[in-house]
């Protein structure tokens, strides 16, 4: 006679794996946002240093970008 599968146990195991991966995904998304924020901060710093070194105002930058 064939052994009957215990679907409830299998379902619980799969649901537990899903929850584990949801938490890992949540953590990775938070890390991604942190890195993106740091990149934006560094880019802004680089831009302002360049503007300062070359005596360029924000208005001039916007004018050049628009034109």
Gaussian input, Z-matrix of N, CA and C with variables (Angstrom, degrees):
# hf/3-21g

backbone

0 1
 N
 C     1     B1
 C     2     B2     1     A1
 N     3     B3     2     A2     1     D1
 C     4     B4     3     A3     2     D2
 C     5     B5     4     A4     3     D3
 N     6     B6     5     A5     4     D4
 C     7     B7     6     A6     5     D5
 C     8     B8     7     A7     6     D6
 N     9     B9     8     A8     7     D7
 C    10    B10     9     A9     8     D8
 C    11    B11    10    A10     9     D9
 N    12    B12    11    A11    10    D10
 C    13    B13    12    A12    11    D11
 C    14    B14    13    A13    12    D12
 N    15    B15    14    A14    13    D13
 C    16    B16    15    A15    14    D14
 C    17    B17    16    A16    15    D15
 N    18    B18    17    A17    16    D16
 C    19    B19    18    A18    17    D17
 C    20    B20    19    A19    18    D18
 N    21    B21    20    A20    19    D19
 C    22    B22    21    A21    20    D20
 C    23    B23    22    A22    21    D21
 N    24    B24    23    A23    22    D22
 C    25    B25    24    A24    23    D23
 C    26    B26    25    A25    24    D24
 N    27    B27    26    A26    25    D25
 C    28    B28    27    A27    26    D26
 C    29    B29    28    A28    27    D27
 N    30    B30    29    A29    28    D28
 C    31    B31    30    A30    29    D29
 C    32    B32    31    A31    30    D30
 N    33    B33    32    A32    31    D31
 C    34    B34    33    A33    32    D32
 C    35    B35    34    A34    33    D33
 N    36    B36    35    A35    34    D34
 C    37    B37    36    A36    35    D35
 C    38    B38    37    A37    36    D36
 N    39    B39    38    A38    37    D37
 C    40    B40    39    A39    38    D38
 C    41    B41    40    A40    39    D39
 N    42    B42    41    A41    40    D40
 C    43    B43    42    A42    41    D41
 C    44    B44    43    A43    42    D42
 N    45    B45    44    A44    43    D43
 C    46    B46    45    A45    44    D44
 C    47    B47    46    A46    45    D45
 N    48    B48    47    A47    46    D46
 C    49    B49    48    A48    47    D47
 C    50    B50    49    A49    48    D48
 N    51    B51    50    A50    49    D49
 C    52    B52    51    A51    50    D50
 C    53    B53    52    A52    51    D51
 N    54    B54    53    A53    52    D52
 C    55    B55    54    A54    53    D53
 C    56    B56    55    A55    54    D54
 N    57    B57    56    A56    55    D55
 C    58    B58    57    A57    56    D56
 C    59    B59    58    A58    57    D57
 N    60    B60    59    A59    58    D58
 C    61    B61    60    A60    59    D59
 C    62    B62    61    A61    60    D60
 N    63    B63    62    A62    61    D61
 C    64    B64    63    A63    62    D62
 C    65    B65    64    A64    63    D63
 N    66    B66    65    A65    64    D64
 C    67    B67    66    A66    65    D65
 C    68    B68    67    A67    66    D66
 N    69    B69    68    A68    67    D67
 C    70    B70    69    A69    68    D68
 C    71    B71    70    A70    69    D69
 N    72    B72    71    A71    70    D70
 C    73    B73    72    A72    71    D71
 C    74    B74    73    A73    72    D72
 N    75    B75    74    A74    73    D73
 C    76    B76    75    A75    74    D74
 C    77    B77    76    A76    75    D75
 N    78    B78    77    A77    76    D76
 C    79    B79    78    A78    77    D77
 C    80    B80    79    A79    78    D78
 N    81    B81    80    A80    79    D79
 C    82    B82    81    A81    80    D80
 C    83    B83    82    A82    81    D81
 N    84    B84    83    A83    82    D82
 C    85    B85    84    A84    83    D83
 C    86    B86    85    A85    84    D84
 N    87    B87    86    A86    85    D85
 C    88    B88    87    A87    86    D86
 C    89    B89    88    A88    87    D87
 N    90    B90    89    A89    88    D88
 C    91    B91    90    A90    89    D89
 C    92    B92    91    A91    90    D90
 N    93    B93    92    A92    91    D91
 C    94    B94    93    A93    92    D92
 C    95    B95    94    A94    93    D93
 N    96    B96    95    A95    94    D94
 C    97    B97    96    A96    95    D95
 C    98    B98    97    A97    96    D96
 N    99    B99    98    A98    97    D97
 C   100   B100    99    A99    98    D98
 C   101   B101   100   A100    99    D99
 N   102   B102   101   A101   100   D100
 C   103   B103   102   A102   101   D101
 C   104   B104   103   A103   102   D102
 N   105   B105   104   A104   103   D103
 C   106   B106   105   A105   104   D104
 C   107   B107   106   A106   105   D105
 N   108   B108   107   A107   106   D106
 C   109   B109   108   A108   107   D107
 C   110   B110   109   A109   108   D108
 N   111   B111   110   A110   109   D109
 C   112   B112   111   A111   110   D110
 C   113   B113   112   A112   111   D111
 N   114   B114   113   A113   112   D112
 C   115   B115   114   A114   113   D113
 C   116   B116   115   A115   114   D114
 N   117   B117   116   A116   115   D115
 C   118   B118   117   A117   116   D116
 C   119   B119   118   A118   117   D117
 N   120   B120   119   A119   118   D118
 C   121   B121   120   A120   119   D119
 C   122   B122   121   A121   120   D120
 N   123   B123   122   A122   121   D121
 C   124   B124   123   A123   122   D122
 C   125   B125   124   A124   123   D123
 N   126   B126   125   A125   124   D124
 C   127   B127   126   A126   125   D125
 C   128   B128   127   A127   126   D126
 N   129   B129   128   A128   127   D127
 C   130   B130   129   A129   128   D128
 C   131   B131   130   A130   129   D129
 N   132   B132   131   A131   130   D130
 C   133   B133   132   A132   131   D131
 C   134   B134   133   A133   132   D132
 N   135   B135   134   A134   133   D133
 C   136   B136   135   A135   134   D134
 C   137   B137   136   A136   135   D135
 N   138   B138   137   A137   136   D136
 C   139   B139   138   A138   137   D137
 C   140   B140   139   A139   138   D138
 N   141   B141   140   A140   139   D139
 C   142   B142   141   A141   140   D140
 C   143   B143   142   A142   141   D141
 N   144   B144   143   A143   142   D142
 C   145   B145   144   A144   143   D143
 C   146   B146   145   A145   144   D144
 N   147   B147   146   A146   145   D145
 C   148   B148   147   A147   146   D146
 C   149   B149   148   A148   147   D147
 N   150   B150   149   A149   148   D148
 C   151   B151   150   A150   149   D149
 C   152   B152   151   A151   150   D150
 N   153   B153   152   A152   151   D151
 C   154   B154   153   A153   152   D152
 C   155   B155   154   A154   153   D153
 N   156   B156   155   A155   154   D154
 C   157   B157   156   A156   155   D155
 C   158   B158   157   A157   156   D156
 N   159   B159   158   A158   157   D157
 C   160   B160   159   A159   158   D158
 C   161   B161   160   A160   159   D159
 N   162   B162   161   A161   160   D160
 C   163   B163   162   A162   161   D161
 C   164   B164   163   A163   162   D162
 N   165   B165   164   A164   163   D163
 C   166   B166   165   A165   164   D164
 C   167   B167   166   A166   165   D165
 N   168   B168   167   A167   166   D166
 C   169   B169   168   A168   167   D167
 C   170   B170   169   A169   168   D168
 N   171   B171   170   A170   169   D169
 C   172   B172   171   A171   170   D170
 C   173   B173   172   A172   171   D171
 N   174   B174   173   A173   172   D172
 C   175   B175   174   A174   173   D173
 C   176   B176   175   A175   174   D174
 N   177   B177   176   A176   175   D175
 C   178   B178   177   A177   176   D176
 C   179   B179   178   A178   177   D177
 N   180   B180   179   A179   178   D178
 C   181   B181   180   A180   179   D179
 C   182   B182   181   A181   180   D180
 N   183   B183   182   A182   181   D181
 C   184   B184   183   A183   182   D182
 C   185   B185   184   A184   183   D183
 N   186   B186   185   A185   184   D184
 C   187   B187   186   A186   185   D185
 C   188   B188   187   A187   186   D186
 N   189   B189   188   A188   187   D187
 C   190   B190   189   A189   188   D188
 C   191   B191   190   A190   189   D189
 N   192   B192   191   A191   190   D190
 C   193   B193   192   A192   191   D191
 C   194   B194   193   A193   192   D192
 N   195   B195   194   A194   193   D193
 C   196   B196   195   A195   194   D194
 C   197   B197   196   A196   195   D195
 N   198   B198   197   A197   196   D196
 C   199   B199   198   A198   197   D197
 C   200   B200   199   A199   198   D198

   B1=1.4440
   B2=1.5271
   B3=1.3093
   B4=1.4595
   B5=1.5180
   B6=1.3149
   B7=1.4712
   B8=1.5254
   B9=1.3158
   B10=1.4598
   B11=1.5309
   B12=1.3116
   B13=1.4590
   B14=1.5215
   B15=1.3243
   B16=1.4589
   B17=1.5235
   B18=1.3159
   B19=1.4553
   B20=1.5221
   B21=1.3171
   B22=1.4548
   B23=1.5275
   B24=1.3093
   B25=1.4617
   B26=1.5274
   B27=1.3185
   B28=1.4542
   B29=1.5262
   B30=1.3240
   B31=1.4633
   B32=1.5170
   B33=1.3196
   B34=1.4635
   B35=1.5248
   B36=1.3227
   B37=1.4588
   B38=1.5286
   B39=1.3125
   B40=1.4685
   B41=1.5203
   B42=1.3253
   B43=1.4626
   B44=1.5257
   B45=1.3252
   B46=1.4612
   B47=1.5277
   B48=1.3178
   B49=1.4665
   B50=1.5241
   B51=1.3142
   B52=1.4656
   B53=1.5165
   B54=1.3161
   B55=1.4670
   B56=1.5237
   B57=1.3253
   B58=1.4680
   B59=1.5296
   B60=1.3104
   B61=1.4619
   B62=1.5244
   B63=1.3196
   B64=1.4657
   B65=1.5177
   B66=1.3150
   B67=1.4649
   B68=1.5240
   B69=1.3267
   B70=1.4684
   B71=1.5244
   B72=1.3191
   B73=1.4596
   B74=1.5259
   B75=1.3119
   B76=1.4659
   B77=1.5304
   B78=1.3089
   B79=1.4612
   B80=1.5282
   B81=1.3226
   B82=1.4648
   B83=1.5204
   B84=1.3259
   B85=1.4690
   B86=1.5317
   B87=1.3207
   B88=1.4653
   B89=1.5300
   B90=1.3223
   B91=1.4655
   B92=1.5227
   B93=1.3202
   B94=1.4539
   B95=1.5305
   B96=1.3097
   B97=1.4651
   B98=1.5254
   B99=1.3188
   B100=1.4633
   B101=1.5278
   B102=1.3193
   B103=1.4634
   B104=1.5295
   B105=1.3248
   B106=1.4650
   B107=1.5284
   B108=1.3129
   B109=1.4592
   B110=1.5129
   B111=1.3304
   B112=1.4628
   B113=1.5208
   B114=1.3326
   B115=1.4667
   B116=1.5269
   B117=1.3214
   B118=1.4692
   B119=1.5199
   B120=1.3297
   B121=1.4624
   B122=1.5251
   B123=1.3299
   B124=1.4622
   B125=1.5260
   B126=1.3181
   B127=1.4622
   B128=1.5225
   B129=1.3174
   B130=1.4607
   B131=1.5274
   B132=1.3305
   B133=1.4586
   B134=1.5275
   B135=1.3145
   B136=1.4647
   B137=1.5299
   B138=1.3279
   B139=1.4558
   B140=1.5209
   B141=1.3256
   B142=1.4658
   B143=1.5188
   B144=1.3291
   B145=1.4627
   B146=1.5254
   B147=1.3195
   B148=1.4619
   B149=1.5283
   B150=1.3227
   B151=1.4589
   B152=1.5247
   B153=1.3093
   B154=1.4523
   B155=1.5270
   B156=1.3130
   B157=1.4641
   B158=1.5226
   B159=1.3374
   B160=1.4625
   B161=1.5237
   B162=1.3189
   B163=1.4632
   B164=1.5385
   B165=1.3299
   B166=1.4686
   B167=1.5282
   B168=1.3216
   B169=1.4663
   B170=1.5327
   B171=1.3083
   B172=1.4629
   B173=1.5245
   B174=1.3193
   B175=1.4605
   B176=1.5315
   B177=1.3415
   B178=1.4630
   B179=1.5272
   B180=1.3073
   B181=1.4662
   B182=1.5210
   B183=1.3262
   B184=1.4654
   B185=1.5259
   B186=1.3115
   B187=1.4669
   B188=1.5354
   B189=1.3327
   B190=1.4633
   B191=1.5273
   B192=1.3144
   B193=1.4642
   B194=1.5239
   B195=1.3060
   B196=1.4579
   B197=1.5325
   B198=1.3019
   B199=1.4634
   B200=1.4530
   A1=109.39
   A2=116.22
   A3=121.59
   A4=110.53
   A5=114.08
   A6=120.27
   A7=109.28
   A8=117.22
   A9=122.13
   A10=109.43
   A11=115.43
   A12=120.66
   A13=110.15
   A14=115.08
   A15=119.85
   A16=107.40
   A17=114.92
   A18=120.76
   A19=112.83
   A20=117.67
   A21=120.18
   A22=111.13
   A23=117.11
   A24=121.51
   A25=109.91
   A26=117.36
   A27=121.13
   A28=110.99
   A29=116.40
   A30=120.70
   A31=110.37
   A32=117.47
   A33=121.22
   A34=111.08
   A35=117.40
   A36=121.36
   A37=110.77
   A38=115.73
   A39=119.56
   A40=110.45
   A41=117.96
   A42=121.15
   A43=111.32
   A44=117.07
   A45=121.30
   A46=110.38
   A47=116.77
   A48=120.72
   A49=110.71
   A50=116.49
   A51=120.79
   A52=110.18
   A53=117.62
   A54=121.24
   A55=111.16
   A56=116.19
   A57=120.88
   A58=109.77
   A59=116.15
   A60=120.06
   A61=111.93
   A62=117.43
   A63=120.37
   A64=110.11
   A65=117.01
   A66=121.26
   A67=110.99
   A68=116.20
   A69=119.82
   A70=110.00
   A71=117.28
   A72=121.72
   A73=110.68
   A74=116.27
   A75=120.79
   A76=110.43
   A77=116.99
   A78=122.08
   A79=110.63
   A80=116.66
   A81=120.33
   A82=112.01
   A83=116.97
   A84=120.41
   A85=110.35
   A86=117.00
   A87=120.89
   A88=110.10
   A89=116.72
   A90=120.81
   A91=110.72
   A92=116.83
   A93=121.49
   A94=110.73
   A95=117.13
   A96=120.58
   A97=111.49
   A98=116.88
   A99=121.22
   A100=110.60
   A101=116.64
   A102=121.06
   A103=110.19
   A104=117.59
   A105=120.29
   A106=110.61
   A107=116.92
   A108=120.68
   A109=111.97
   A110=116.57
   A111=120.63
   A112=111.34
   A113=116.24
   A114=120.13
   A115=110.14
   A116=116.66
   A117=120.18
   A118=110.77
   A119=116.78
   A120=120.98
   A121=110.47
   A122=117.11
   A123=120.98
   A124=111.34
   A125=116.90
   A126=120.55
   A127=110.52
   A128=116.02
   A129=120.17
   A130=110.78
   A131=115.54
   A132=119.85
   A133=110.41
   A134=116.72
   A135=121.19
   A136=110.53
   A137=116.67
   A138=120.76
   A139=111.82
   A140=117.26
   A141=119.43
   A142=111.59
   A143=117.93
   A144=120.50
   A145=110.73
   A146=116.84
   A147=120.65
   A148=110.28
   A149=115.96
   A150=120.35
   A151=110.69
   A152=116.52
   A153=121.02
   A154=111.48
   A155=116.55
   A156=120.83
   A157=112.00
   A158=116.30
   A159=120.56
   A160=112.87
   A161=115.22
   A162=121.54
   A163=112.02
   A164=114.57
   A165=120.95
   A166=108.09
   A167=116.48
   A168=120.47
   A169=110.18
   A170=114.92
   A171=119.96
   A172=110.71
   A173=116.78
   A174=120.67
   A175=110.94
   A176=116.44
   A177=120.26
   A178=110.96
   A179=116.25
   A180=120.52
   A181=109.62
   A182=116.70
   A183=120.55
   A184=111.22
   A185=116.13
   A186=120.74
   A187=110.09
   A188=116.14
   A189=120.45
   A190=111.49
   A191=116.46
   A192=119.90
   A193=111.14
   A194=117.33
   A195=121.83
   A196=111.79
   A197=116.34
   A198=119.75
   A199=111.40
   D1=137.30
   D2=-178.84
   D3=-72.18
   D4=144.65
   D5=179.13
   D6=-76.43
   D7=133.99
   D8=-178.85
   D9=-82.01
   D10=131.16
   D11=-179.43
   D12=-73.35
   D13=142.58
   D14=177.41
   D15=-97.07
   D16=91.85
   D17=-175.15
   D18=-66.69
   D19=-32.73
   D20=-179.54
   D21=-61.87
   D22=-41.41
   D23=179.13
   D24=-66.57
   D25=-42.39
   D26=179.38
   D27=-64.71
   D28=-41.53
   D29=179.05
   D30=-63.20
   D31=-44.66
   D32=179.02
   D33=-61.62
   D34=-40.49
   D35=-179.92
   D36=-64.59
   D37=-42.64
   D38=179.54
   D39=-67.29
   D40=-42.03
   D41=178.28
   D42=-62.22
   D43=-37.49
   D44=177.82
   D45=-64.95
   D46=-40.52
   D47=177.79
   D48=-64.61
   D49=-40.71
   D50=178.67
   D51=-60.99
   D52=-45.68
   D53=179.76
   D54=-62.64
   D55=-41.36
   D56=178.94
   D57=-59.83
   D58=-45.15
   D59=-178.65
   D60=-71.21
   D61=-31.65
   D62=175.78
   D63=-61.83
   D64=-43.40
   D65=178.87
   D66=-65.13
   D67=-41.52
   D68=178.52
   D69=-63.94
   D70=-41.11
   D71=178.88
   D72=-64.37
   D73=-41.01
   D74=178.05
   D75=-60.91
   D76=-43.07
   D77=178.60
   D78=-64.21
   D79=-43.67
   D80=179.59
   D81=-64.49
   D82=-38.29
   D83=178.23
   D84=-64.72
   D85=-39.15
   D86=177.98
   D87=-64.98
   D88=-42.04
   D89=177.98
   D90=-63.54
   D91=-39.98
   D92=179.22
   D93=-62.18
   D94=-45.65
   D95=178.60
   D96=-63.09
   D97=-37.17
   D98=178.07
   D99=-63.56
   D100=-46.09
   D101=-179.35
   D102=-66.21
   D103=-40.98
   D104=177.69
   D105=-61.93
   D106=-39.55
   D107=178.08
   D108=-64.39
   D109=-42.10
   D110=177.78
   D111=-64.61
   D112=-39.61
   D113=178.43
   D114=-63.22
   D115=-44.27
   D116=179.86
   D117=-63.32
   D118=-40.45
   D119=179.15
   D120=-63.33
   D121=-43.61
   D122=178.83
   D123=-65.01
   D124=-40.41
   D125=179.07
   D126=-64.34
   D127=-42.01
   D128=178.57
   D129=-63.16
   D130=-42.86
   D131=179.35
   D132=-62.39
   D133=-43.95
   D134=179.42
   D135=-61.82
   D136=-43.13
   D137=179.38
   D138=-63.74
   D139=-46.11
   D140=-178.90
   D141=-66.63
   D142=-35.51
   D143=176.26
   D144=-65.58
   D145=-40.70
   D146=178.04
   D147=-64.33
   D148=-44.75
   D149=179.54
   D150=-60.95
   D151=-42.73
   D152=-179.97
   D153=-66.43
   D154=-44.00
   D155=-178.94
   D156=-65.24
   D157=-29.41
   D158=-177.52
   D159=-106.66
   D160=10.42
   D161=177.47
   D162=52.65
   D163=50.65
   D164=179.92
   D165=-112.71
   D166=131.10
   D167=178.89
   D168=-87.57
   D169=164.66
   D170=177.20
   D171=-62.26
   D172=-37.94
   D173=178.81
   D174=-61.42
   D175=-38.95
   D176=178.76
   D177=-66.65
   D178=-40.62
   D179=178.48
   D180=-61.43
   D181=-47.23
   D182=-179.62
   D183=-62.94
   D184=-39.04
   D185=179.02
   D186=-62.83
   D187=-43.80
   D188=179.84
   D189=-66.25
   D190=-37.85
   D191=179.93
   D192=-69.41
   D193=-36.97
   D194=-178.02
   D195=-75.97
   D196=-28.45
   D197=-172.56
   D198=-98.14

